[in-house]
């Protein structure tokens, strides 16, 4: 009996999962009883024994079985992270402390049950596996292992690395090892001395993105497919001639990776000199009309079906010519909320228009409750699901698809418009855009802002 009536198991479970503030004692409890004035209150205020309280601490929040989420998580962590002496392994103590800051301990308990998470952490705690990145490198590559690695980095258990770059190196090593010996030897040389060197140089300034990871993986597969084509046609790199190269590219489109590889092979003397077809330039899209852009702005301001963070990013793209890749890397420190809301997209902060400012304030209010862990980490303005990681560009782009917001075309159109309104240097300074890019747009639009100081100097009446 609950509230003097019989309820089904589903309603009983829902009641346990959603404790509220009790009107009698102001504590978060399961409200399932009547007090003397017929208010719905907790068991204590109703003067009856509680059937919901955690058997360990008495809490009625985040109940799971006979315990609250925090007590259940504490027990699970002591089980998973204990060394042979029964104490938390010193090398995993920071992970223990970090996971206990979870806002929903039940989610962490479920995560620890998944494999290979629980088994790997138990083996580390028991001293069977070292607490190092190499232990995770030996596991089959998967999103779950990637999440575990990021969790260990976030907790300070493992040193910080570029996780996607590390995964790419592991994937490439396994992929190349699976190729025929001759093909693998050449592909390995190309990957290590040409591709990986450039990737690491870029990664020094900015961590690898999921799209870049996917592109590099595809390039390796395309090169392997090219070697398979050579075998099928009884060809080899030394015997490759212009006619064979032309035949390959005539029947295989979007093979820029193969073209880059062949140019490298020619420079290294692995194949005879030949002309490699260049990439065909994409046909330019017609410019996006200004009224279309502002219609999309109105749609995003009002559309509550789009996640709030993606709406804000979409508006920054539409109004301020931002790239999604730059927006997802914004931090909370880039926003100043006073009488007006200002955001630092470039060196000089911009004051946001009221509709965008209202949405951004709402987003900031929601961030605190959505953070899965209380302790530390980068203060991303648009945090993602993985620990200490911002939201992915692909996720935001997917949310904007219903409004047909194609960021690249809109960015170009807005840039063309903005350089006609203010000098290119100001556009570059406030929007965080390379000055040469802004000048190039200004030249294409025949903007006269660049000659303004000279015209003023030559006027006799000034």
C-alpha beads as a LAMMPS data file, in Angstrom:
LAMMPS data file: protein, C-alpha beads

462 atoms
461 bonds

1 atom types
1 bond types

-500.0 500.0 xlo xhi
-500.0 500.0 ylo yhi
-500.0 500.0 zlo zhi

Masses

1 110.0

Atoms # bond

1 1 1 0.000 0.000 0.000
2 1 1 1.251 3.465 -0.968
3 1 1 -0.860 6.488 -0.036
4 1 1 -3.564 4.091 1.117
5 1 1 -3.846 2.394 -2.261
6 1 1 -2.294 -0.465 -4.170
7 1 1 0.143 0.478 -6.962
8 1 1 1.923 -1.579 -9.608
9 1 1 5.631 -2.385 -9.577
10 1 1 6.373 0.169 -12.296
11 1 1 4.781 2.997 -10.283
12 1 1 6.551 1.807 -7.130
13 1 1 9.939 1.875 -8.909
14 1 1 9.206 5.308 -10.375
15 1 1 8.374 6.627 -6.907
16 1 1 11.678 5.322 -5.495
17 1 1 13.684 6.837 -8.347
18 1 1 12.254 10.338 -7.949
19 1 1 12.568 11.584 -4.347
20 1 1 11.501 15.183 -3.731
21 1 1 11.799 17.855 -1.093
22 1 1 9.508 16.913 1.786
23 1 1 7.121 19.732 2.800
24 1 1 7.521 18.669 6.432
25 1 1 11.304 18.532 6.881
26 1 1 12.679 20.038 3.647
27 1 1 14.898 16.973 3.070
28 1 1 15.055 15.005 -0.166
29 1 1 12.977 11.919 0.587
30 1 1 10.530 9.534 -1.062
31 1 1 7.111 11.098 -0.506
32 1 1 4.706 8.203 -0.050
33 1 1 2.835 8.854 3.198
34 1 1 0.177 11.146 4.670
35 1 1 0.812 13.199 7.795
36 1 1 -1.830 14.295 10.304
37 1 1 -3.090 17.093 8.020
38 1 1 -3.137 14.863 4.944
39 1 1 -0.027 16.282 3.329
40 1 1 2.058 13.873 1.263
41 1 1 5.314 13.646 3.205
42 1 1 8.226 11.306 3.980
43 1 1 8.034 8.409 6.420
44 1 1 9.702 10.345 9.248
45 1 1 7.228 13.225 9.057
46 1 1 4.349 10.749 8.867
47 1 1 5.638 8.999 11.996
48 1 1 6.052 5.591 10.364
49 1 1 9.102 3.413 9.699
50 1 1 10.734 4.148 6.343
51 1 1 10.652 1.340 3.829
52 1 1 12.896 3.240 1.404
53 1 1 15.940 4.328 3.427
54 1 1 19.392 3.023 2.480
55 1 1 20.355 0.213 4.867
56 1 1 23.866 1.680 5.155
57 1 1 23.387 5.418 5.631
58 1 1 19.627 6.044 5.707
59 1 1 19.568 8.277 2.619
60 1 1 16.599 8.053 0.260
61 1 1 18.312 9.646 -2.745
62 1 1 19.349 7.747 -5.891
63 1 1 18.161 4.431 -4.507
64 1 1 19.369 1.219 -6.083
65 1 1 18.238 -1.978 -4.439
66 1 1 18.482 -1.682 -0.671
67 1 1 21.157 1.038 -0.786
68 1 1 21.558 4.564 -2.056
69 1 1 23.703 5.159 -5.121
70 1 1 26.674 6.526 -3.149
71 1 1 26.873 3.554 -0.770
72 1 1 26.463 1.076 -3.613
73 1 1 29.197 2.842 -5.617
74 1 1 31.532 2.925 -2.605
75 1 1 31.164 -0.830 -2.148
76 1 1 31.642 -1.516 -5.842
77 1 1 34.768 0.655 -6.032
78 1 1 36.267 -1.076 -2.984
79 1 1 35.632 -4.385 -4.700
80 1 1 37.020 -3.382 -8.112
81 1 1 39.960 -1.197 -7.035
82 1 1 41.163 -3.193 -4.013
83 1 1 44.679 -4.631 -4.015
84 1 1 45.585 -8.052 -2.612
85 1 1 45.598 -6.604 0.916
86 1 1 41.994 -5.438 0.518
87 1 1 42.822 -1.703 0.434
88 1 1 42.386 0.677 -2.510
89 1 1 45.470 0.325 -4.723
90 1 1 47.593 3.495 -4.248
91 1 1 47.911 3.927 -8.009
92 1 1 44.113 3.959 -8.366
93 1 1 43.326 6.151 -5.347
94 1 1 42.793 9.235 -7.504
95 1 1 40.309 7.292 -9.663
96 1 1 38.473 6.162 -6.510
97 1 1 38.165 9.751 -5.257
98 1 1 37.182 11.070 -8.690
99 1 1 34.413 8.539 -9.317
100 1 1 32.896 9.256 -5.909
101 1 1 32.205 12.823 -7.090
102 1 1 29.717 11.519 -9.676
103 1 1 26.377 13.308 -9.586
104 1 1 24.651 10.011 -10.409
105 1 1 26.622 7.191 -8.730
106 1 1 24.255 4.605 -10.230
107 1 1 25.569 5.375 -13.724
108 1 1 29.140 4.687 -12.548
109 1 1 28.067 1.376 -10.991
110 1 1 26.558 0.322 -14.326
111 1 1 29.730 1.429 -16.148
112 1 1 31.952 -0.646 -13.852
113 1 1 29.938 -3.759 -14.739
114 1 1 30.764 -3.428 -18.425
115 1 1 33.668 -5.251 -19.963
116 1 1 36.539 -4.770 -20.325
117 1 1 36.207 -1.933 -17.785
118 1 1 35.710 -3.954 -14.599
119 1 1 38.132 -6.754 -15.519
120 1 1 40.893 -4.317 -16.531
121 1 1 40.618 -2.224 -13.372
122 1 1 40.552 -5.352 -11.181
123 1 1 43.700 -6.660 -12.884
124 1 1 45.419 -3.298 -12.379
125 1 1 44.432 -3.226 -8.710
126 1 1 45.659 -6.793 -8.181
127 1 1 49.026 -6.000 -9.764
128 1 1 48.397 -8.342 -12.679
129 1 1 48.519 -5.466 -15.189
130 1 1 50.540 -2.240 -14.967
131 1 1 48.634 1.012 -14.510
132 1 1 49.893 2.412 -17.807
133 1 1 48.620 3.391 -21.218
134 1 1 50.284 0.285 -22.632
135 1 1 47.751 -1.862 -20.777
136 1 1 44.896 -0.159 -22.611
137 1 1 46.831 -0.285 -25.888
138 1 1 46.783 -4.078 -25.649
139 1 1 42.957 -4.156 -25.505
140 1 1 40.858 -4.334 -28.690
141 1 1 40.222 -0.802 -29.906
142 1 1 36.670 0.303 -29.067
143 1 1 34.728 3.367 -27.847
144 1 1 34.451 1.721 -24.425
145 1 1 38.240 1.408 -24.079
146 1 1 38.627 4.978 -25.308
147 1 1 36.178 6.156 -22.631
148 1 1 38.064 4.205 -19.947
149 1 1 41.334 5.820 -21.037
150 1 1 39.808 9.294 -20.871
151 1 1 38.364 8.522 -17.445
152 1 1 41.780 7.481 -16.123
153 1 1 43.353 10.629 -17.589
154 1 1 40.620 12.833 -16.116
155 1 1 41.149 11.312 -12.677
156 1 1 44.906 11.897 -12.890
157 1 1 45.579 8.150 -12.786
158 1 1 47.279 8.166 -16.204
159 1 1 49.251 11.024 -17.798
160 1 1 47.436 13.125 -20.383
161 1 1 47.912 12.168 -24.036
162 1 1 46.131 12.861 -27.324
163 1 1 43.727 9.929 -27.066
164 1 1 42.585 9.877 -30.699
165 1 1 46.137 10.188 -32.005
166 1 1 47.179 7.300 -29.761
167 1 1 44.231 5.245 -31.032
168 1 1 45.141 6.065 -34.620
169 1 1 48.703 4.855 -34.066
170 1 1 47.417 1.593 -32.550
171 1 1 44.865 1.141 -35.343
172 1 1 47.461 1.851 -38.030
173 1 1 49.955 -0.602 -36.511
174 1 1 47.344 -3.385 -36.415
175 1 1 46.056 -2.534 -39.897
176 1 1 49.526 -2.477 -41.498
177 1 1 50.483 -5.723 -39.737
178 1 1 47.502 -7.382 -41.394
179 1 1 48.603 -6.452 -44.922
180 1 1 50.725 -8.714 -47.148
181 1 1 54.366 -8.334 -46.114
182 1 1 55.521 -6.373 -49.177
183 1 1 52.561 -4.028 -49.129
184 1 1 52.771 -3.560 -45.360
185 1 1 56.459 -2.603 -45.535
186 1 1 55.850 0.217 -48.038
187 1 1 52.609 1.378 -46.378
188 1 1 54.393 1.425 -43.019
189 1 1 57.186 3.605 -44.395
190 1 1 54.699 6.030 -45.909
191 1 1 52.581 6.172 -42.756
192 1 1 55.458 6.685 -40.320
193 1 1 57.662 9.038 -42.334
194 1 1 55.034 11.023 -44.209
195 1 1 51.584 10.893 -42.604
196 1 1 52.375 10.456 -38.909
197 1 1 55.041 13.154 -38.892
198 1 1 52.573 15.729 -40.227
199 1 1 49.783 14.531 -37.932
200 1 1 52.001 14.925 -34.864
201 1 1 53.015 18.423 -35.904
202 1 1 49.354 19.456 -36.099
203 1 1 48.511 17.640 -32.892
204 1 1 51.123 19.684 -31.016
205 1 1 48.826 22.715 -31.262
206 1 1 45.394 21.061 -31.277
207 1 1 44.251 17.572 -30.341
208 1 1 43.135 15.282 -33.134
209 1 1 39.429 15.478 -33.932
210 1 1 37.128 12.519 -34.658
211 1 1 36.750 13.677 -38.268
212 1 1 40.543 13.784 -38.716
213 1 1 40.838 10.322 -37.158
214 1 1 38.234 8.999 -39.594
215 1 1 39.964 10.670 -42.554
216 1 1 43.375 9.192 -41.717
217 1 1 41.904 5.724 -41.200
218 1 1 40.172 5.981 -44.577
219 1 1 43.434 7.011 -46.238
220 1 1 45.163 3.848 -45.018
221 1 1 42.290 1.723 -46.284
222 1 1 42.372 3.429 -49.693
223 1 1 46.113 2.763 -50.038
224 1 1 45.567 -0.901 -49.105
225 1 1 42.783 -1.108 -51.708
226 1 1 45.153 0.379 -54.287
227 1 1 47.723 -2.345 -53.567
228 1 1 44.965 -4.944 -53.924
229 1 1 44.077 -3.408 -57.310
230 1 1 47.719 -3.702 -58.359
231 1 1 47.719 -7.399 -57.438
232 1 1 44.443 -8.034 -59.269
233 1 1 45.851 -6.446 -62.429
234 1 1 49.234 -8.190 -62.046
235 1 1 51.017 -4.891 -61.489
236 1 1 53.497 -3.591 -58.928
237 1 1 54.850 -0.199 -57.953
238 1 1 58.085 -0.602 -59.992
239 1 1 56.100 -1.637 -63.091
240 1 1 53.432 1.046 -62.762
241 1 1 53.169 3.309 -65.834
242 1 1 51.128 6.345 -66.833
243 1 1 48.475 4.284 -68.620
244 1 1 47.864 2.127 -65.539
245 1 1 47.657 5.185 -63.277
246 1 1 45.156 6.843 -65.622
247 1 1 43.105 3.629 -65.754
248 1 1 42.979 3.427 -61.957
249 1 1 41.833 7.011 -61.454
250 1 1 39.322 6.742 -64.302
251 1 1 37.490 3.997 -62.428
252 1 1 38.136 5.059 -58.819
253 1 1 36.904 8.467 -57.711
254 1 1 37.707 10.368 -54.485
255 1 1 41.168 8.812 -54.307
256 1 1 43.158 11.822 -53.136
257 1 1 44.980 9.664 -50.575
258 1 1 46.256 7.369 -53.343
259 1 1 47.433 10.368 -55.372
260 1 1 49.371 11.723 -52.377
261 1 1 50.871 8.283 -51.768
262 1 1 51.968 7.919 -55.414
263 1 1 53.624 11.346 -55.408
264 1 1 55.568 10.218 -52.304
265 1 1 56.477 6.925 -54.013
266 1 1 57.754 8.821 -57.091
267 1 1 59.924 11.079 -54.912
268 1 1 61.354 8.029 -53.162
269 1 1 62.062 6.287 -56.459
270 1 1 59.679 3.415 -55.663
271 1 1 57.855 3.846 -58.971
272 1 1 58.529 5.512 -62.299
273 1 1 57.828 9.168 -62.806
274 1 1 54.259 9.880 -63.883
275 1 1 51.635 12.584 -63.769
276 1 1 49.188 12.038 -60.943
277 1 1 45.707 13.468 -61.559
278 1 1 44.934 16.301 -59.193
279 1 1 41.795 16.501 -57.145
280 1 1 38.844 17.929 -58.984
281 1 1 37.698 21.169 -57.463
282 1 1 34.180 20.996 -56.148
283 1 1 31.699 23.111 -58.045
284 1 1 31.099 26.227 -55.931
285 1 1 27.670 26.425 -54.352
286 1 1 25.570 29.518 -55.009
287 1 1 25.925 32.106 -52.217
288 1 1 23.437 31.820 -49.356
289 1 1 21.056 34.833 -49.494
290 1 1 21.013 37.050 -46.429
291 1 1 17.265 36.655 -45.889
292 1 1 17.668 32.851 -45.823
293 1 1 20.319 33.148 -43.099
294 1 1 18.120 35.365 -40.932
295 1 1 15.161 33.029 -41.370
296 1 1 17.336 30.234 -40.030
297 1 1 18.363 32.465 -37.118
298 1 1 14.683 32.970 -36.223
299 1 1 14.074 29.207 -36.452
300 1 1 16.940 28.322 -34.122
301 1 1 15.966 30.970 -31.584
302 1 1 12.487 29.461 -31.282
303 1 1 13.039 25.724 -31.890
304 1 1 13.054 24.002 -28.481
305 1 1 13.463 20.569 -30.122
306 1 1 17.162 21.271 -30.825
307 1 1 19.528 20.804 -27.826
308 1 1 20.308 24.172 -26.292
309 1 1 24.074 23.948 -26.801
310 1 1 23.681 23.136 -30.502
311 1 1 21.246 26.045 -30.901
312 1 1 23.812 28.463 -29.456
313 1 1 26.557 27.076 -31.693
314 1 1 24.268 27.270 -34.732
315 1 1 23.545 30.918 -33.984
316 1 1 27.256 31.700 -33.652
317 1 1 27.727 30.123 -37.089
318 1 1 24.809 32.022 -38.638
319 1 1 25.498 35.447 -37.133
320 1 1 29.253 35.562 -36.532
321 1 1 30.608 33.327 -39.328
322 1 1 32.092 30.834 -36.853
323 1 1 33.232 27.307 -37.640
324 1 1 31.644 24.521 -35.620
325 1 1 35.138 23.165 -34.892
326 1 1 36.041 26.462 -33.181
327 1 1 32.732 26.779 -31.312
328 1 1 32.950 23.379 -29.633
329 1 1 36.349 24.359 -28.183
330 1 1 35.068 27.467 -26.421
331 1 1 35.517 27.526 -22.637
332 1 1 33.340 29.095 -19.970
333 1 1 36.098 31.611 -19.347
334 1 1 35.435 32.925 -22.875
335 1 1 32.016 34.174 -21.707
336 1 1 31.489 37.231 -19.505
337 1 1 27.992 37.582 -18.072
338 1 1 27.209 41.007 -16.629
339 1 1 24.706 43.615 -17.735
340 1 1 25.396 42.197 -21.191
341 1 1 26.749 38.842 -22.285
342 1 1 30.114 39.042 -24.028
343 1 1 31.960 36.203 -25.734
344 1 1 35.597 36.074 -26.832
345 1 1 35.661 34.546 -30.307
346 1 1 38.824 36.482 -31.134
347 1 1 41.058 38.885 -29.229
348 1 1 38.295 41.463 -28.703
349 1 1 35.128 40.133 -26.979
350 1 1 31.780 40.623 -28.723
351 1 1 28.528 41.688 -27.074
352 1 1 25.884 39.141 -27.997
353 1 1 22.466 40.217 -29.272
354 1 1 19.679 39.710 -26.731
355 1 1 18.107 36.527 -28.215
356 1 1 21.478 34.731 -28.304
357 1 1 22.427 36.081 -24.869
358 1 1 19.198 34.718 -23.357
359 1 1 19.843 31.253 -24.794
360 1 1 23.477 31.267 -23.665
361 1 1 22.466 32.244 -20.111
362 1 1 19.991 29.356 -20.058
363 1 1 22.721 27.028 -21.304
364 1 1 25.116 28.168 -18.565
365 1 1 22.454 27.586 -15.894
366 1 1 21.911 24.027 -17.103
367 1 1 25.613 23.154 -17.258
368 1 1 26.086 22.794 -13.505
369 1 1 23.374 20.160 -13.147
370 1 1 24.518 18.260 -16.252
371 1 1 28.173 17.835 -15.274
372 1 1 28.625 14.131 -14.522
373 1 1 31.589 14.688 -12.183
374 1 1 32.062 17.552 -9.758
375 1 1 35.842 17.631 -9.623
376 1 1 38.232 19.462 -11.948
377 1 1 38.736 19.243 -15.659
378 1 1 38.584 21.679 -18.576
379 1 1 35.677 24.093 -18.271
380 1 1 34.273 23.486 -21.743
381 1 1 31.353 25.700 -22.679
382 1 1 29.893 22.765 -24.596
383 1 1 31.023 19.615 -22.732
384 1 1 30.592 16.200 -24.312
385 1 1 29.770 12.767 -22.935
386 1 1 33.390 11.671 -22.504
387 1 1 35.242 12.912 -19.402
388 1 1 36.983 16.270 -19.915
389 1 1 36.014 16.269 -23.605
390 1 1 33.944 18.830 -25.495
391 1 1 30.950 17.928 -27.641
392 1 1 31.820 16.557 -31.058
393 1 1 31.441 18.563 -34.252
394 1 1 29.470 15.709 -35.829
395 1 1 26.919 15.762 -33.003
396 1 1 26.293 19.488 -33.423
397 1 1 26.110 19.211 -37.219
398 1 1 23.539 16.411 -36.870
399 1 1 21.351 18.634 -34.688
400 1 1 21.508 21.433 -37.282
401 1 1 20.623 19.214 -40.252
402 1 1 16.824 19.651 -39.845
403 1 1 17.322 23.383 -40.452
404 1 1 19.570 22.729 -43.462
405 1 1 22.375 24.719 -41.872
406 1 1 25.514 23.966 -43.876
407 1 1 28.173 25.669 -41.788
408 1 1 30.837 26.116 -44.475
409 1 1 28.563 27.817 -47.032
410 1 1 26.969 30.025 -44.382
411 1 1 30.348 30.997 -42.951
412 1 1 31.521 32.108 -46.396
413 1 1 28.345 34.121 -47.004
414 1 1 28.474 35.842 -43.612
415 1 1 32.155 36.659 -44.049
416 1 1 31.439 38.242 -47.420
417 1 1 28.748 40.354 -45.768
418 1 1 30.743 41.382 -42.693
419 1 1 33.832 42.598 -44.585
420 1 1 31.556 44.998 -46.449
421 1 1 30.312 46.487 -43.184
422 1 1 33.558 46.878 -41.196
423 1 1 37.291 46.728 -42.024
424 1 1 38.791 43.283 -42.539
425 1 1 41.189 43.813 -39.615
426 1 1 38.273 44.340 -37.208
427 1 1 36.463 41.293 -38.571
428 1 1 39.576 39.191 -38.021
429 1 1 40.165 40.622 -34.524
430 1 1 36.653 40.125 -33.187
431 1 1 35.748 36.824 -34.858
432 1 1 39.089 35.056 -34.404
433 1 1 39.617 34.664 -38.149
434 1 1 42.972 34.807 -39.894
435 1 1 43.595 38.316 -41.204
436 1 1 44.585 37.008 -44.645
437 1 1 41.264 35.186 -44.889
438 1 1 39.370 38.368 -44.033
439 1 1 41.404 40.388 -46.570
440 1 1 40.748 37.762 -49.255
441 1 1 37.001 38.029 -48.664
442 1 1 37.206 41.817 -48.726
443 1 1 39.055 41.758 -52.058
444 1 1 36.515 39.368 -53.574
445 1 1 33.636 41.589 -52.477
446 1 1 35.463 44.734 -53.666
447 1 1 35.197 46.247 -50.212
448 1 1 36.465 49.854 -50.012
449 1 1 37.237 49.836 -46.283
450 1 1 40.932 49.261 -46.950
451 1 1 41.303 52.543 -48.841
452 1 1 39.336 54.614 -46.310
453 1 1 42.340 56.134 -44.439
454 1 1 44.015 57.122 -47.729
455 1 1 40.851 58.797 -49.068
456 1 1 40.442 60.719 -45.841
457 1 1 44.073 61.910 -45.926
458 1 1 43.691 63.284 -49.476
459 1 1 40.540 65.313 -48.738
460 1 1 41.441 69.009 -48.292
461 1 1 38.427 69.721 -46.053
462 1 1 39.518 67.219 -43.357

Bonds

1 1 1 2
2 1 2 3
3 1 3 4
4 1 4 5
5 1 5 6
6 1 6 7
7 1 7 8
8 1 8 9
9 1 9 10
10 1 10 11
11 1 11 12
12 1 12 13
13 1 13 14
14 1 14 15
15 1 15 16
16 1 16 17
17 1 17 18
18 1 18 19
19 1 19 20
20 1 20 21
21 1 21 22
22 1 22 23
23 1 23 24
24 1 24 25
25 1 25 26
26 1 26 27
27 1 27 28
28 1 28 29
29 1 29 30
30 1 30 31
31 1 31 32
32 1 32 33
33 1 33 34
34 1 34 35
35 1 35 36
36 1 36 37
37 1 37 38
38 1 38 39
39 1 39 40
40 1 40 41
41 1 41 42
42 1 42 43
43 1 43 44
44 1 44 45
45 1 45 46
46 1 46 47
47 1 47 48
48 1 48 49
49 1 49 50
50 1 50 51
51 1 51 52
52 1 52 53
53 1 53 54
54 1 54 55
55 1 55 56
56 1 56 57
57 1 57 58
58 1 58 59
59 1 59 60
60 1 60 61
61 1 61 62
62 1 62 63
63 1 63 64
64 1 64 65
65 1 65 66
66 1 66 67
67 1 67 68
68 1 68 69
69 1 69 70
70 1 70 71
71 1 71 72
72 1 72 73
73 1 73 74
74 1 74 75
75 1 75 76
76 1 76 77
77 1 77 78
78 1 78 79
79 1 79 80
80 1 80 81
81 1 81 82
82 1 82 83
83 1 83 84
84 1 84 85
85 1 85 86
86 1 86 87
87 1 87 88
88 1 88 89
89 1 89 90
90 1 90 91
91 1 91 92
92 1 92 93
93 1 93 94
94 1 94 95
95 1 95 96
96 1 96 97
97 1 97 98
98 1 98 99
99 1 99 100
100 1 100 101
101 1 101 102
102 1 102 103
103 1 103 104
104 1 104 105
105 1 105 106
106 1 106 107
107 1 107 108
108 1 108 109
109 1 109 110
110 1 110 111
111 1 111 112
112 1 112 113
113 1 113 114
114 1 114 115
115 1 115 116
116 1 116 117
117 1 117 118
118 1 118 119
119 1 119 120
120 1 120 121
121 1 121 122
122 1 122 123
123 1 123 124
124 1 124 125
125 1 125 126
126 1 126 127
127 1 127 128
128 1 128 129
129 1 129 130
130 1 130 131
131 1 131 132
132 1 132 133
133 1 133 134
134 1 134 135
135 1 135 136
136 1 136 137
137 1 137 138
138 1 138 139
139 1 139 140
140 1 140 141
141 1 141 142
142 1 142 143
143 1 143 144
144 1 144 145
145 1 145 146
146 1 146 147
147 1 147 148
148 1 148 149
149 1 149 150
150 1 150 151
151 1 151 152
152 1 152 153
153 1 153 154
154 1 154 155
155 1 155 156
156 1 156 157
157 1 157 158
158 1 158 159
159 1 159 160
160 1 160 161
161 1 161 162
162 1 162 163
163 1 163 164
164 1 164 165
165 1 165 166
166 1 166 167
167 1 167 168
168 1 168 169
169 1 169 170
170 1 170 171
171 1 171 172
172 1 172 173
173 1 173 174
174 1 174 175
175 1 175 176
176 1 176 177
177 1 177 178
178 1 178 179
179 1 179 180
180 1 180 181
181 1 181 182
182 1 182 183
183 1 183 184
184 1 184 185
185 1 185 186
186 1 186 187
187 1 187 188
188 1 188 189
189 1 189 190
190 1 190 191
191 1 191 192
192 1 192 193
193 1 193 194
194 1 194 195
195 1 195 196
196 1 196 197
197 1 197 198
198 1 198 199
199 1 199 200
200 1 200 201
201 1 201 202
202 1 202 203
203 1 203 204
204 1 204 205
205 1 205 206
206 1 206 207
207 1 207 208
208 1 208 209
209 1 209 210
210 1 210 211
211 1 211 212
212 1 212 213
213 1 213 214
214 1 214 215
215 1 215 216
216 1 216 217
217 1 217 218
218 1 218 219
219 1 219 220
220 1 220 221
221 1 221 222
222 1 222 223
223 1 223 224
224 1 224 225
225 1 225 226
226 1 226 227
227 1 227 228
228 1 228 229
229 1 229 230
230 1 230 231
231 1 231 232
232 1 232 233
233 1 233 234
234 1 234 235
235 1 235 236
236 1 236 237
237 1 237 238
238 1 238 239
239 1 239 240
240 1 240 241
241 1 241 242
242 1 242 243
243 1 243 244
244 1 244 245
245 1 245 246
246 1 246 247
247 1 247 248
248 1 248 249
249 1 249 250
250 1 250 251
251 1 251 252
252 1 252 253
253 1 253 254
254 1 254 255
255 1 255 256
256 1 256 257
257 1 257 258
258 1 258 259
259 1 259 260
260 1 260 261
261 1 261 262
262 1 262 263
263 1 263 264
264 1 264 265
265 1 265 266
266 1 266 267
267 1 267 268
268 1 268 269
269 1 269 270
270 1 270 271
271 1 271 272
272 1 272 273
273 1 273 274
274 1 274 275
275 1 275 276
276 1 276 277
277 1 277 278
278 1 278 279
279 1 279 280
280 1 280 281
281 1 281 282
282 1 282 283
283 1 283 284
284 1 284 285
285 1 285 286
286 1 286 287
287 1 287 288
288 1 288 289
289 1 289 290
290 1 290 291
291 1 291 292
292 1 292 293
293 1 293 294
294 1 294 295
295 1 295 296
296 1 296 297
297 1 297 298
298 1 298 299
299 1 299 300
300 1 300 301
301 1 301 302
302 1 302 303
303 1 303 304
304 1 304 305
305 1 305 306
306 1 306 307
307 1 307 308
308 1 308 309
309 1 309 310
310 1 310 311
311 1 311 312
312 1 312 313
313 1 313 314
314 1 314 315
315 1 315 316
316 1 316 317
317 1 317 318
318 1 318 319
319 1 319 320
320 1 320 321
321 1 321 322
322 1 322 323
323 1 323 324
324 1 324 325
325 1 325 326
326 1 326 327
327 1 327 328
328 1 328 329
329 1 329 330
330 1 330 331
331 1 331 332
332 1 332 333
333 1 333 334
334 1 334 335
335 1 335 336
336 1 336 337
337 1 337 338
338 1 338 339
339 1 339 340
340 1 340 341
341 1 341 342
342 1 342 343
343 1 343 344
344 1 344 345
345 1 345 346
346 1 346 347
347 1 347 348
348 1 348 349
349 1 349 350
350 1 350 351
351 1 351 352
352 1 352 353
353 1 353 354
354 1 354 355
355 1 355 356
356 1 356 357
357 1 357 358
358 1 358 359
359 1 359 360
360 1 360 361
361 1 361 362
362 1 362 363
363 1 363 364
364 1 364 365
365 1 365 366
366 1 366 367
367 1 367 368
368 1 368 369
369 1 369 370
370 1 370 371
371 1 371 372
372 1 372 373
373 1 373 374
374 1 374 375
375 1 375 376
376 1 376 377
377 1 377 378
378 1 378 379
379 1 379 380
380 1 380 381
381 1 381 382
382 1 382 383
383 1 383 384
384 1 384 385
385 1 385 386
386 1 386 387
387 1 387 388
388 1 388 389
389 1 389 390
390 1 390 391
391 1 391 392
392 1 392 393
393 1 393 394
394 1 394 395
395 1 395 396
396 1 396 397
397 1 397 398
398 1 398 399
399 1 399 400
400 1 400 401
401 1 401 402
402 1 402 403
403 1 403 404
404 1 404 405
405 1 405 406
406 1 406 407
407 1 407 408
408 1 408 409
409 1 409 410
410 1 410 411
411 1 411 412
412 1 412 413
413 1 413 414
414 1 414 415
415 1 415 416
416 1 416 417
417 1 417 418
418 1 418 419
419 1 419 420
420 1 420 421
421 1 421 422
422 1 422 423
423 1 423 424
424 1 424 425
425 1 425 426
426 1 426 427
427 1 427 428
428 1 428 429
429 1 429 430
430 1 430 431
431 1 431 432
432 1 432 433
433 1 433 434
434 1 434 435
435 1 435 436
436 1 436 437
437 1 437 438
438 1 438 439
439 1 439 440
440 1 440 441
441 1 441 442
442 1 442 443
443 1 443 444
444 1 444 445
445 1 445 446
446 1 446 447
447 1 447 448
448 1 448 449
449 1 449 450
450 1 450 451
451 1 451 452
452 1 452 453
453 1 453 454
454 1 454 455
455 1 455 456
456 1 456 457
457 1 457 458
458 1 458 459
459 1 459 460
460 1 460 461
461 1 461 462
